[in-house]
């Protein structure tokens, strides 16, 4: 699982919005893009995002 302190530091690379973990993905609460978590590491790349 993702460390909550780490998560608090993360922002969406597309809109700088807050993110949360949902279904083992990082989901932006602002633009709703979702980013994969690979081996416990969030991959916050716009070109990896699912809309
Ligand atoms: Zn966003």
mmCIF file of the protein (N, C-alpha, C, O) and its ligand, coordinates in Angstrom:
data_MODEL
# 
_entry.id   MODEL 
# 
loop_
_entity.id 
_entity.type 
_entity.pdbx_number_of_molecules 
1 polymer     1 
2 non-polymer 1 
# 
_entity_poly.entity_id                      1 
_entity_poly.type                           'polypeptide(L)' 
_entity_poly.nstd_linkage                   no 
_entity_poly.nstd_monomer                   no 
_entity_poly.pdbx_seq_one_letter_code       
;(UNK)(UNK)(UNK)(UNK)(UNK)(UNK)(UNK)(UNK)(UNK)(UNK)(UNK)(UNK)(UNK)(UNK)(UNK)(UNK)
(UNK)(UNK)(UNK)(UNK)(UNK)(UNK)(UNK)(UNK)(UNK)(UNK)(UNK)(UNK)(UNK)(UNK)(UNK)(UNK)
(UNK)(UNK)(UNK)(UNK)(UNK)(UNK)(UNK)(UNK)(UNK)(UNK)(UNK)(UNK)(UNK)(UNK)(UNK)(UNK)
(UNK)(UNK)(UNK)
;
_entity_poly.pdbx_seq_one_letter_code_can   XXXXXXXXXXXXXXXXXXXXXXXXXXXXXXXXXXXXXXXXXXXXXXXXXXX 
_entity_poly.pdbx_strand_id                 A 
# 
loop_
_entity_poly_seq.entity_id 
_entity_poly_seq.num 
_entity_poly_seq.mon_id 
_entity_poly_seq.hetero 
1 1  UNK n 
1 2  UNK n 
1 3  UNK n 
1 4  UNK n 
1 5  UNK n 
1 6  UNK n 
1 7  UNK n 
1 8  UNK n 
1 9  UNK n 
1 10 UNK n 
1 11 UNK n 
1 12 UNK n 
1 13 UNK n 
1 14 UNK n 
1 15 UNK n 
1 16 UNK n 
1 17 UNK n 
1 18 UNK n 
1 19 UNK n 
1 20 UNK n 
1 21 UNK n 
1 22 UNK n 
1 23 UNK n 
1 24 UNK n 
1 25 UNK n 
1 26 UNK n 
1 27 UNK n 
1 28 UNK n 
1 29 UNK n 
1 30 UNK n 
1 31 UNK n 
1 32 UNK n 
1 33 UNK n 
1 34 UNK n 
1 35 UNK n 
1 36 UNK n 
1 37 UNK n 
1 38 UNK n 
1 39 UNK n 
1 40 UNK n 
1 41 UNK n 
1 42 UNK n 
1 43 UNK n 
1 44 UNK n 
1 45 UNK n 
1 46 UNK n 
1 47 UNK n 
1 48 UNK n 
1 49 UNK n 
1 50 UNK n 
1 51 UNK n 
# 
loop_
_struct_asym.id 
_struct_asym.entity_id 
A 1 
B 2 
# 
loop_
_chem_comp.id 
_chem_comp.type 
_chem_comp.mon_nstd_flag 
UNK 'L-peptide linking' . 
ZN  non-polymer         . 
# 
_pdbx_entity_nonpoly.entity_id   2 
_pdbx_entity_nonpoly.name        ? 
_pdbx_entity_nonpoly.comp_id     ZN 
# 
_pdbx_nonpoly_scheme.asym_id         B 
_pdbx_nonpoly_scheme.entity_id       2 
_pdbx_nonpoly_scheme.mon_id          ZN 
_pdbx_nonpoly_scheme.ndb_seq_num     1 
_pdbx_nonpoly_scheme.pdb_seq_num     101 
_pdbx_nonpoly_scheme.auth_seq_num    101 
_pdbx_nonpoly_scheme.pdb_mon_id      ZN 
_pdbx_nonpoly_scheme.auth_mon_id     ZN 
_pdbx_nonpoly_scheme.pdb_strand_id   A 
_pdbx_nonpoly_scheme.pdb_ins_code    . 
# 
loop_
_atom_site.group_PDB 
_atom_site.id 
_atom_site.type_symbol 
_atom_site.label_atom_id 
_atom_site.label_alt_id 
_atom_site.label_comp_id 
_atom_site.label_asym_id 
_atom_site.label_entity_id 
_atom_site.label_seq_id 
_atom_site.pdbx_PDB_ins_code 
_atom_site.Cartn_x 
_atom_site.Cartn_y 
_atom_site.Cartn_z 
_atom_site.occupancy 
_atom_site.B_iso_or_equiv 
_atom_site.pdbx_formal_charge 
_atom_site.auth_seq_id 
_atom_site.auth_comp_id 
_atom_site.auth_asym_id 
_atom_site.auth_atom_id 
_atom_site.pdbx_PDB_model_num 
ATOM   1   N  N  . UNK A 1 1  ? 0.835   -1.210 0.000   1.00 0.00 ? 1   UNK A N  1 
ATOM   2   C  CA . UNK A 1 1  ? 0.000   0.000  0.000   1.00 0.00 ? 1   UNK A CA 1 
ATOM   3   C  C  . UNK A 1 1  ? 0.868   1.257  0.000   1.00 0.00 ? 1   UNK A C  1 
ATOM   4   O  O  . UNK A 1 1  ? 2.029   1.239  0.408   1.00 0.00 ? 1   UNK A O  1 
ATOM   5   N  N  . UNK A 1 2  ? 0.286   2.304  -0.454  1.00 0.00 ? 2   UNK A N  1 
ATOM   6   C  CA . UNK A 1 2  ? 1.002   3.577  -0.529  1.00 0.00 ? 2   UNK A CA 1 
ATOM   7   C  C  . UNK A 1 2  ? 1.031   4.256  0.845   1.00 0.00 ? 2   UNK A C  1 
ATOM   8   O  O  . UNK A 1 2  ? 0.017   4.315  1.540   1.00 0.00 ? 2   UNK A O  1 
ATOM   9   N  N  . UNK A 1 3  ? 2.164   4.749  1.208   1.00 0.00 ? 3   UNK A N  1 
ATOM   10  C  CA . UNK A 1 3  ? 2.327   5.504  2.443   1.00 0.00 ? 3   UNK A CA 1 
ATOM   11  C  C  . UNK A 1 3  ? 1.494   6.791  2.383   1.00 0.00 ? 3   UNK A C  1 
ATOM   12  O  O  . UNK A 1 3  ? 1.581   7.553  1.420   1.00 0.00 ? 3   UNK A O  1 
ATOM   13  N  N  . UNK A 1 4  ? 0.698   7.016  3.409   1.00 0.00 ? 4   UNK A N  1 
ATOM   14  C  CA . UNK A 1 4  ? -0.181  8.196  3.407   1.00 0.00 ? 4   UNK A CA 1 
ATOM   15  C  C  . UNK A 1 4  ? 0.587   9.502  3.385   1.00 0.00 ? 4   UNK A C  1 
ATOM   16  O  O  . UNK A 1 4  ? 0.134   10.490 2.808   1.00 0.00 ? 4   UNK A O  1 
ATOM   17  N  N  . UNK A 1 5  ? 1.763   9.502  4.023   1.00 0.00 ? 5   UNK A N  1 
ATOM   18  C  CA . UNK A 1 5  ? 2.578   10.729 4.017   1.00 0.00 ? 5   UNK A CA 1 
ATOM   19  C  C  . UNK A 1 5  ? 3.088   11.016 2.614   1.00 0.00 ? 5   UNK A C  1 
ATOM   20  O  O  . UNK A 1 5  ? 3.131   12.162 2.169   1.00 0.00 ? 5   UNK A O  1 
ATOM   21  N  N  . UNK A 1 6  ? 3.473   9.943  1.930   1.00 0.00 ? 6   UNK A N  1 
ATOM   22  C  CA . UNK A 1 6  ? 3.917   10.106 0.543   1.00 0.00 ? 6   UNK A CA 1 
ATOM   23  C  C  . UNK A 1 6  ? 2.759   10.609 -0.313  1.00 0.00 ? 6   UNK A C  1 
ATOM   24  O  O  . UNK A 1 6  ? 2.925   11.504 -1.141  1.00 0.00 ? 6   UNK A O  1 
ATOM   25  N  N  . UNK A 1 7  ? 1.611   10.030 -0.104  1.00 0.00 ? 7   UNK A N  1 
ATOM   26  C  CA . UNK A 1 7  ? 0.445   10.410 -0.893  1.00 0.00 ? 7   UNK A CA 1 
ATOM   27  C  C  . UNK A 1 7  ? 0.115   11.893 -0.712  1.00 0.00 ? 7   UNK A C  1 
ATOM   28  O  O  . UNK A 1 7  ? -0.278  12.571 -1.662  1.00 0.00 ? 7   UNK A O  1 
ATOM   29  N  N  . UNK A 1 8  ? 0.278   12.387 0.514   1.00 0.00 ? 8   UNK A N  1 
ATOM   30  C  CA . UNK A 1 8  ? -0.023  13.789 0.797   1.00 0.00 ? 8   UNK A CA 1 
ATOM   31  C  C  . UNK A 1 8  ? 0.883   14.735 0.004   1.00 0.00 ? 8   UNK A C  1 
ATOM   32  O  O  . UNK A 1 8  ? 0.528   15.887 -0.249  1.00 0.00 ? 8   UNK A O  1 
ATOM   33  N  N  . UNK A 1 9  ? 2.051   14.232 -0.381  1.00 0.00 ? 9   UNK A N  1 
ATOM   34  C  CA . UNK A 1 9  ? 3.000   15.066 -1.132  1.00 0.00 ? 9   UNK A CA 1 
ATOM   35  C  C  . UNK A 1 9  ? 2.729   15.045 -2.629  1.00 0.00 ? 9   UNK A C  1 
ATOM   36  O  O  . UNK A 1 9  ? 3.233   15.881 -3.380  1.00 0.00 ? 9   UNK A O  1 
ATOM   37  N  N  . UNK A 1 10 ? 1.929   14.079 -3.046  1.00 0.00 ? 10  UNK A N  1 
ATOM   38  C  CA . UNK A 1 10 ? 1.714   13.912 -4.473  1.00 0.00 ? 10  UNK A CA 1 
ATOM   39  C  C  . UNK A 1 10 ? 0.625   14.845 -4.992  1.00 0.00 ? 10  UNK A C  1 
ATOM   40  O  O  . UNK A 1 10 ? -0.366  15.111 -4.311  1.00 0.00 ? 10  UNK A O  1 
ATOM   41  N  N  . UNK A 1 11 ? 0.823   15.320 -6.174  1.00 0.00 ? 11  UNK A N  1 
ATOM   42  C  CA . UNK A 1 11 ? -0.225  16.068 -6.853  1.00 0.00 ? 11  UNK A CA 1 
ATOM   43  C  C  . UNK A 1 11 ? -0.354  15.526 -8.265  1.00 0.00 ? 11  UNK A C  1 
ATOM   44  O  O  . UNK A 1 11 ? 0.568   14.905 -8.795  1.00 0.00 ? 11  UNK A O  1 
ATOM   45  N  N  . UNK A 1 12 ? -1.486  15.764 -8.852  1.00 0.00 ? 12  UNK A N  1 
ATOM   46  C  CA . UNK A 1 12 ? -1.723  15.364 -10.224 1.00 0.00 ? 12  UNK A CA 1 
ATOM   47  C  C  . UNK A 1 12 ? -0.788  16.158 -11.149 1.00 0.00 ? 12  UNK A C  1 
ATOM   48  O  O  . UNK A 1 12 ? -0.734  17.384 -11.058 1.00 0.00 ? 12  UNK A O  1 
ATOM   49  N  N  . UNK A 1 13 ? -0.064  15.486 -12.021 1.00 0.00 ? 13  UNK A N  1 
ATOM   50  C  CA . UNK A 1 13 ? 0.842   16.198 -12.927 1.00 0.00 ? 13  UNK A CA 1 
ATOM   51  C  C  . UNK A 1 13 ? 0.106   16.990 -14.017 1.00 0.00 ? 13  UNK A C  1 
ATOM   52  O  O  . UNK A 1 13 ? 0.680   17.875 -14.651 1.00 0.00 ? 13  UNK A O  1 
ATOM   53  N  N  . UNK A 1 14 ? -1.146  16.662 -14.215 1.00 0.00 ? 14  UNK A N  1 
ATOM   54  C  CA . UNK A 1 14 ? -1.901  17.342 -15.264 1.00 0.00 ? 14  UNK A CA 1 
ATOM   55  C  C  . UNK A 1 14 ? -2.499  18.658 -14.765 1.00 0.00 ? 14  UNK A C  1 
ATOM   56  O  O  . UNK A 1 14 ? -2.483  19.662 -15.478 1.00 0.00 ? 14  UNK A O  1 
ATOM   57  N  N  . UNK A 1 15 ? -3.030  18.651 -13.533 1.00 0.00 ? 15  UNK A N  1 
ATOM   58  C  CA . UNK A 1 15 ? -3.749  19.838 -13.052 1.00 0.00 ? 15  UNK A CA 1 
ATOM   59  C  C  . UNK A 1 15 ? -3.280  20.298 -11.676 1.00 0.00 ? 15  UNK A C  1 
ATOM   60  O  O  . UNK A 1 15 ? -3.808  21.268 -11.132 1.00 0.00 ? 15  UNK A O  1 
ATOM   61  N  N  . UNK A 1 16 ? -2.278  19.597 -11.105 1.00 0.00 ? 16  UNK A N  1 
ATOM   62  C  CA . UNK A 1 16 ? -1.777  19.913 -9.753  1.00 0.00 ? 16  UNK A CA 1 
ATOM   63  C  C  . UNK A 1 16 ? -2.854  19.746 -8.674  1.00 0.00 ? 16  UNK A C  1 
ATOM   64  O  O  . UNK A 1 16 ? -2.754  20.313 -7.586  1.00 0.00 ? 16  UNK A O  1 
ATOM   65  N  N  . UNK A 1 17 ? -3.875  18.965 -8.996  1.00 0.00 ? 17  UNK A N  1 
ATOM   66  C  CA . UNK A 1 17 ? -4.937  18.706 -8.019  1.00 0.00 ? 17  UNK A CA 1 
ATOM   67  C  C  . UNK A 1 17 ? -4.522  17.664 -6.994  1.00 0.00 ? 17  UNK A C  1 
ATOM   68  O  O  . UNK A 1 17 ? -3.508  16.985 -7.157  1.00 0.00 ? 17  UNK A O  1 
ATOM   69  N  N  . UNK A 1 18 ? -5.315  17.544 -5.936  1.00 0.00 ? 18  UNK A N  1 
ATOM   70  C  CA . UNK A 1 18 ? -5.085  16.527 -4.916  1.00 0.00 ? 18  UNK A CA 1 
ATOM   71  C  C  . UNK A 1 18 ? -5.405  15.152 -5.475  1.00 0.00 ? 18  UNK A C  1 
ATOM   72  O  O  . UNK A 1 18 ? -6.282  14.997 -6.325  1.00 0.00 ? 18  UNK A O  1 
ATOM   73  N  N  . UNK A 1 19 ? -4.683  14.163 -4.985  1.00 0.00 ? 19  UNK A N  1 
ATOM   74  C  CA . UNK A 1 19 ? -4.927  12.798 -5.445  1.00 0.00 ? 19  UNK A CA 1 
ATOM   75  C  C  . UNK A 1 19 ? -5.290  11.903 -4.266  1.00 0.00 ? 19  UNK A C  1 
ATOM   76  O  O  . UNK A 1 19 ? -4.967  12.199 -3.116  1.00 0.00 ? 19  UNK A O  1 
ATOM   77  N  N  . UNK A 1 20 ? -5.965  10.810 -4.574  1.00 0.00 ? 20  UNK A N  1 
ATOM   78  C  CA . UNK A 1 20 ? -6.270  9.804  -3.562  1.00 0.00 ? 20  UNK A CA 1 
ATOM   79  C  C  . UNK A 1 20 ? -6.092  8.427  -4.180  1.00 0.00 ? 20  UNK A C  1 
ATOM   80  O  O  . UNK A 1 20 ? -6.049  8.274  -5.401  1.00 0.00 ? 20  UNK A O  1 
ATOM   81  N  N  . UNK A 1 21 ? -5.987  7.411  -3.295  1.00 0.00 ? 21  UNK A N  1 
ATOM   82  C  CA . UNK A 1 21 ? -5.840  6.039  -3.780  1.00 0.00 ? 21  UNK A CA 1 
ATOM   83  C  C  . UNK A 1 21 ? -7.209  5.391  -3.883  1.00 0.00 ? 21  UNK A C  1 
ATOM   84  O  O  . UNK A 1 21 ? -8.006  5.426  -2.946  1.00 0.00 ? 21  UNK A O  1 
ATOM   85  N  N  . UNK A 1 22 ? -7.462  4.806  -5.032  1.00 0.00 ? 22  UNK A N  1 
ATOM   86  C  CA . UNK A 1 22 ? -8.735  4.129  -5.257  1.00 0.00 ? 22  UNK A CA 1 
ATOM   87  C  C  . UNK A 1 22 ? -8.466  2.904  -6.114  1.00 0.00 ? 22  UNK A C  1 
ATOM   88  O  O  . UNK A 1 22 ? -7.857  3.006  -7.180  1.00 0.00 ? 22  UNK A O  1 
ATOM   89  N  N  . UNK A 1 23 ? -8.921  1.747  -5.648  1.00 0.00 ? 23  UNK A N  1 
ATOM   90  C  CA . UNK A 1 23 ? -8.727  0.504  -6.403  1.00 0.00 ? 23  UNK A CA 1 
ATOM   91  C  C  . UNK A 1 23 ? -7.287  0.307  -6.862  1.00 0.00 ? 23  UNK A C  1 
ATOM   92  O  O  . UNK A 1 23 ? -7.020  -0.086 -7.997  1.00 0.00 ? 23  UNK A O  1 
ATOM   93  N  N  . UNK A 1 24 ? -6.364  0.596  -5.936  1.00 0.00 ? 24  UNK A N  1 
ATOM   94  C  CA . UNK A 1 24 ? -4.935  0.454  -6.215  1.00 0.00 ? 24  UNK A CA 1 
ATOM   95  C  C  . UNK A 1 24 ? -4.456  1.323  -7.366  1.00 0.00 ? 24  UNK A C  1 
ATOM   96  O  O  . UNK A 1 24 ? -3.518  0.968  -8.081  1.00 0.00 ? 24  UNK A O  1 
ATOM   97  N  N  . UNK A 1 25 ? -5.102  2.449  -7.533  1.00 0.00 ? 25  UNK A N  1 
ATOM   98  C  CA . UNK A 1 25 ? -4.651  3.450  -8.490  1.00 0.00 ? 25  UNK A CA 1 
ATOM   99  C  C  . UNK A 1 25 ? -4.648  4.800  -7.801  1.00 0.00 ? 25  UNK A C  1 
ATOM   100 O  O  . UNK A 1 25 ? -5.312  4.986  -6.781  1.00 0.00 ? 25  UNK A O  1 
ATOM   101 N  N  . UNK A 1 26 ? -3.915  5.726  -8.349  1.00 0.00 ? 26  UNK A N  1 
ATOM   102 C  CA . UNK A 1 26 ? -3.939  7.098  -7.865  1.00 0.00 ? 26  UNK A CA 1 
ATOM   103 C  C  . UNK A 1 26 ? -4.951  7.856  -8.714  1.00 0.00 ? 26  UNK A C  1 
ATOM   104 O  O  . UNK A 1 26 ? -4.837  7.920  -9.938  1.00 0.00 ? 26  UNK A O  1 
ATOM   105 N  N  . UNK A 1 27 ? -5.928  8.420  -8.046  1.00 0.00 ? 27  UNK A N  1 
ATOM   106 C  CA . UNK A 1 27 ? -6.971  9.134  -8.782  1.00 0.00 ? 27  UNK A CA 1 
ATOM   107 C  C  . UNK A 1 27 ? -6.973  10.598 -8.368  1.00 0.00 ? 27  UNK A C  1 
ATOM   108 O  O  . UNK A 1 27 ? -6.994  10.916 -7.179  1.00 0.00 ? 27  UNK A O  1 
ATOM   109 N  N  . UNK A 1 28 ? -6.952  11.481 -9.351  1.00 0.00 ? 28  UNK A N  1 
ATOM   110 C  CA . UNK A 1 28 ? -7.022  12.910 -9.089  1.00 0.00 ? 28  UNK A CA 1 
ATOM   111 C  C  . UNK A 1 28 ? -8.465  13.284 -8.769  1.00 0.00 ? 28  UNK A C  1 
ATOM   112 O  O  . UNK A 1 28 ? -9.384  12.938 -9.511  1.00 0.00 ? 28  UNK A O  1 
ATOM   113 N  N  . UNK A 1 29 ? -8.655  13.997 -7.650  1.00 0.00 ? 29  UNK A N  1 
ATOM   114 C  CA . UNK A 1 29 ? -10.029 14.358 -7.276  1.00 0.00 ? 29  UNK A CA 1 
ATOM   115 C  C  . UNK A 1 29 ? -10.521 15.544 -8.090  1.00 0.00 ? 29  UNK A C  1 
ATOM   116 O  O  . UNK A 1 29 ? -11.709 15.866 -8.069  1.00 0.00 ? 29  UNK A O  1 
ATOM   117 N  N  . UNK A 1 30 ? -9.621  16.188 -8.801  1.00 0.00 ? 30  UNK A N  1 
ATOM   118 C  CA . UNK A 1 30 ? -10.000 17.385 -9.549  1.00 0.00 ? 30  UNK A CA 1 
ATOM   119 C  C  . UNK A 1 30 ? -10.350 17.062 -11.011 1.00 0.00 ? 30  UNK A C  1 
ATOM   120 O  O  . UNK A 1 30 ? -11.438 17.392 -11.481 1.00 0.00 ? 30  UNK A O  1 
ATOM   121 N  N  . UNK A 1 31 ? -9.410  16.411 -11.724 1.00 0.00 ? 31  UNK A N  1 
ATOM   122 C  CA . UNK A 1 31 ? -9.678  16.134 -13.136 1.00 0.00 ? 31  UNK A CA 1 
ATOM   123 C  C  . UNK A 1 31 ? -10.049 14.669 -13.380 1.00 0.00 ? 31  UNK A C  1 
ATOM   124 O  O  . UNK A 1 31 ? -10.383 14.280 -14.499 1.00 0.00 ? 31  UNK A O  1 
ATOM   125 N  N  . UNK A 1 32 ? -9.982  13.848 -12.295 1.00 0.00 ? 32  UNK A N  1 
ATOM   126 C  CA . UNK A 1 32 ? -10.398 12.452 -12.325 1.00 0.00 ? 32  UNK A CA 1 
ATOM   127 C  C  . UNK A 1 32 ? -9.547  11.553 -13.222 1.00 0.00 ? 32  UNK A C  1 
ATOM   128 O  O  . UNK A 1 32 ? -9.960  10.444 -13.562 1.00 0.00 ? 32  UNK A O  1 
ATOM   129 N  N  . UNK A 1 33 ? -8.368  12.025 -13.604 1.00 0.00 ? 33  UNK A N  1 
ATOM   130 C  CA . UNK A 1 33 ? -7.443  11.106 -14.263 1.00 0.00 ? 33  UNK A CA 1 
ATOM   131 C  C  . UNK A 1 33 ? -7.001  10.064 -13.237 1.00 0.00 ? 33  UNK A C  1 
ATOM   132 O  O  . UNK A 1 33 ? -6.936  10.348 -12.040 1.00 0.00 ? 33  UNK A O  1 
ATOM   133 N  N  . UNK A 1 34 ? -6.698  8.854  -13.715 1.00 0.00 ? 34  UNK A N  1 
ATOM   134 C  CA . UNK A 1 34 ? -6.144  7.867  -12.793 1.00 0.00 ? 34  UNK A CA 1 
ATOM   135 C  C  . UNK A 1 34 ? -4.784  7.413  -13.302 1.00 0.00 ? 34  UNK A C  1 
ATOM   136 O  O  . UNK A 1 34 ? -4.542  7.299  -14.503 1.00 0.00 ? 34  UNK A O  1 
ATOM   137 N  N  . UNK A 1 35 ? -3.917  7.161  -12.347 1.00 0.00 ? 35  UNK A N  1 
ATOM   138 C  CA . UNK A 1 35 ? -2.528  6.806  -12.631 1.00 0.00 ? 35  UNK A CA 1 
ATOM   139 C  C  . UNK A 1 35 ? -2.232  5.448  -12.019 1.00 0.00 ? 35  UNK A C  1 
ATOM   140 O  O  . UNK A 1 35 ? -2.722  5.141  -10.932 1.00 0.00 ? 35  UNK A O  1 
ATOM   141 N  N  . UNK A 1 36 ? -1.440  4.635  -12.696 1.00 0.00 ? 36  UNK A N  1 
ATOM   142 C  CA . UNK A 1 36 ? -1.140  3.305  -12.165 1.00 0.00 ? 36  UNK A CA 1 
ATOM   143 C  C  . UNK A 1 36 ? -0.159  3.360  -10.990 1.00 0.00 ? 36  UNK A C  1 
ATOM   144 O  O  . UNK A 1 36 ? 0.613   4.308  -10.849 1.00 0.00 ? 36  UNK A O  1 
ATOM   145 N  N  . UNK A 1 37 ? -0.209  2.317  -10.149 1.00 0.00 ? 37  UNK A N  1 
ATOM   146 C  CA . UNK A 1 37 ? 0.789   2.117  -9.103  1.00 0.00 ? 37  UNK A CA 1 
ATOM   147 C  C  . UNK A 1 37 ? 1.547   0.853  -9.481  1.00 0.00 ? 37  UNK A C  1 
ATOM   148 O  O  . UNK A 1 37 ? 0.972   -0.235 -9.531  1.00 0.00 ? 37  UNK A O  1 
ATOM   149 N  N  . UNK A 1 38 ? 2.829   1.002  -9.744  1.00 0.00 ? 38  UNK A N  1 
ATOM   150 C  CA . UNK A 1 38 ? 3.649   -0.117 -10.195 1.00 0.00 ? 38  UNK A CA 1 
ATOM   151 C  C  . UNK A 1 38 ? 4.653   -0.463 -9.109  1.00 0.00 ? 38  UNK A C  1 
ATOM   152 O  O  . UNK A 1 38 ? 5.495   0.357  -8.745  1.00 0.00 ? 38  UNK A O  1 
ATOM   153 N  N  . UNK A 1 39 ? 4.559   -1.703 -8.586  1.00 0.00 ? 39  UNK A N  1 
ATOM   154 C  CA . UNK A 1 39 ? 5.429   -2.143 -7.497  1.00 0.00 ? 39  UNK A CA 1 
ATOM   155 C  C  . UNK A 1 39 ? 5.401   -1.178 -6.321  1.00 0.00 ? 39  UNK A C  1 
ATOM   156 O  O  . UNK A 1 39 ? 6.437   -0.916 -5.710  1.00 0.00 ? 39  UNK A O  1 
ATOM   157 N  N  . UNK A 1 40 ? 4.238   -0.653 -6.003  1.00 0.00 ? 40  UNK A N  1 
ATOM   158 C  CA . UNK A 1 40 ? 4.084   0.230  -4.858  1.00 0.00 ? 40  UNK A CA 1 
ATOM   159 C  C  . UNK A 1 40 ? 4.487   1.665  -5.105  1.00 0.00 ? 40  UNK A C  1 
ATOM   160 O  O  . UNK A 1 40 ? 4.436   2.498  -4.200  1.00 0.00 ? 40  UNK A O  1 
ATOM   161 N  N  . UNK A 1 41 ? 4.887   1.955  -6.331  1.00 0.00 ? 41  UNK A N  1 
ATOM   162 C  CA . UNK A 1 41 ? 5.334   3.310  -6.654  1.00 0.00 ? 41  UNK A CA 1 
ATOM   163 C  C  . UNK A 1 41 ? 4.332   3.954  -7.607  1.00 0.00 ? 41  UNK A C  1 
ATOM   164 O  O  . UNK A 1 41 ? 4.073   3.425  -8.688  1.00 0.00 ? 41  UNK A O  1 
ATOM   165 N  N  . UNK A 1 42 ? 3.768   5.096  -7.209  1.00 0.00 ? 42  UNK A N  1 
ATOM   166 C  CA . UNK A 1 42 ? 2.822   5.759  -8.097  1.00 0.00 ? 42  UNK A CA 1 
ATOM   167 C  C  . UNK A 1 42 ? 3.507   6.325  -9.334  1.00 0.00 ? 42  UNK A C  1 
ATOM   168 O  O  . UNK A 1 42 ? 4.520   7.017  -9.236  1.00 0.00 ? 42  UNK A O  1 
ATOM   169 N  N  . UNK A 1 43 ? 2.948   6.026  -10.481 1.00 0.00 ? 43  UNK A N  1 
ATOM   170 C  CA . UNK A 1 43 ? 3.501   6.516  -11.748 1.00 0.00 ? 43  UNK A CA 1 
ATOM   171 C  C  . UNK A 1 43 ? 2.671   7.702  -12.188 1.00 0.00 ? 43  UNK A C  1 
ATOM   172 O  O  . UNK A 1 43 ? 1.656   7.554  -12.868 1.00 0.00 ? 43  UNK A O  1 
ATOM   173 N  N  . UNK A 1 44 ? 3.125   8.899  -11.783 1.00 0.00 ? 44  UNK A N  1 
ATOM   174 C  CA . UNK A 1 44 ? 2.363   10.102 -12.055 1.00 0.00 ? 44  UNK A CA 1 
ATOM   175 C  C  . UNK A 1 44 ? 2.863   10.769 -13.328 1.00 0.00 ? 44  UNK A C  1 
ATOM   176 O  O  . UNK A 1 44 ? 3.511   11.815 -13.296 1.00 0.00 ? 44  UNK A O  1 
ATOM   177 N  N  . UNK A 1 45 ? 2.549   10.142 -14.428 1.00 0.00 ? 45  UNK A N  1 
ATOM   178 C  CA . UNK A 1 45 ? 2.933   10.675 -15.729 1.00 0.00 ? 45  UNK A CA 1 
ATOM   179 C  C  . UNK A 1 45 ? 1.661   10.907 -16.537 1.00 0.00 ? 45  UNK A C  1 
ATOM   180 O  O  . UNK A 1 45 ? 0.791   10.041 -16.618 1.00 0.00 ? 45  UNK A O  1 
ATOM   181 N  N  . UNK A 1 46 ? 1.574   12.073 -17.121 1.00 0.00 ? 46  UNK A N  1 
ATOM   182 C  CA . UNK A 1 46 ? 0.354   12.426 -17.859 1.00 0.00 ? 46  UNK A CA 1 
ATOM   183 C  C  . UNK A 1 46 ? 0.095   11.418 -18.975 1.00 0.00 ? 46  UNK A C  1 
ATOM   184 O  O  . UNK A 1 46 ? -1.051  11.051 -19.235 1.00 0.00 ? 46  UNK A O  1 
ATOM   185 N  N  . UNK A 1 47 ? 1.163   10.974 -19.631 1.00 0.00 ? 47  UNK A N  1 
ATOM   186 C  CA . UNK A 1 47 ? 0.942   10.046 -20.747 1.00 0.00 ? 47  UNK A CA 1 
ATOM   187 C  C  . UNK A 1 47 ? 0.621   8.619  -20.296 1.00 0.00 ? 47  UNK A C  1 
ATOM   188 O  O  . UNK A 1 47 ? 0.301   7.763  -21.120 1.00 0.00 ? 47  UNK A O  1 
ATOM   189 N  N  . UNK A 1 48 ? 0.708   8.364  -18.970 1.00 0.00 ? 48  UNK A N  1 
ATOM   190 C  CA . UNK A 1 48 ? 0.291   7.062  -18.443 1.00 0.00 ? 48  UNK A CA 1 
ATOM   191 C  C  . UNK A 1 48 ? -1.116  7.115  -17.870 1.00 0.00 ? 48  UNK A C  1 
ATOM   192 O  O  . UNK A 1 48 ? -1.652  6.093  -17.441 1.00 0.00 ? 48  UNK A O  1 
ATOM   193 N  N  . UNK A 1 49 ? -1.706  8.280  -17.860 1.00 0.00 ? 49  UNK A N  1 
ATOM   194 C  CA . UNK A 1 49 ? -2.994  8.466  -17.197 1.00 0.00 ? 49  UNK A CA 1 
ATOM   195 C  C  . UNK A 1 49 ? -4.129  7.871  -18.017 1.00 0.00 ? 49  UNK A C  1 
ATOM   196 O  O  . UNK A 1 49 ? -4.106  7.859  -19.248 1.00 0.00 ? 49  UNK A O  1 
ATOM   197 N  N  . UNK A 1 50 ? -5.129  7.375  -17.279 1.00 0.00 ? 50  UNK A N  1 
ATOM   198 C  CA . UNK A 1 50 ? -6.365  6.957  -17.930 1.00 0.00 ? 50  UNK A CA 1 
ATOM   199 C  C  . UNK A 1 50 ? -7.435  7.969  -17.571 1.00 0.00 ? 50  UNK A C  1 
ATOM   200 O  O  . UNK A 1 50 ? -7.487  8.480  -16.453 1.00 0.00 ? 50  UNK A O  1 
ATOM   201 N  N  . UNK A 1 51 ? -8.265  8.240  -18.519 1.00 0.00 ? 51  UNK A N  1 
ATOM   202 C  CA . UNK A 1 51 ? -9.277  9.241  -18.244 1.00 0.00 ? 51  UNK A CA 1 
ATOM   203 C  C  . UNK A 1 51 ? -10.633 8.603  -17.964 1.00 0.00 ? 51  UNK A C  1 
ATOM   204 O  O  . UNK A 1 51 ? -11.608 9.311  -17.711 1.00 0.00 ? 51  UNK A O  1 
HETATM 205 ZN ZN . ZN  B 2 .  ? -5.759  16.217 -12.119 1.00 0.00 ? 101 ZN  A ZN 1 
# 
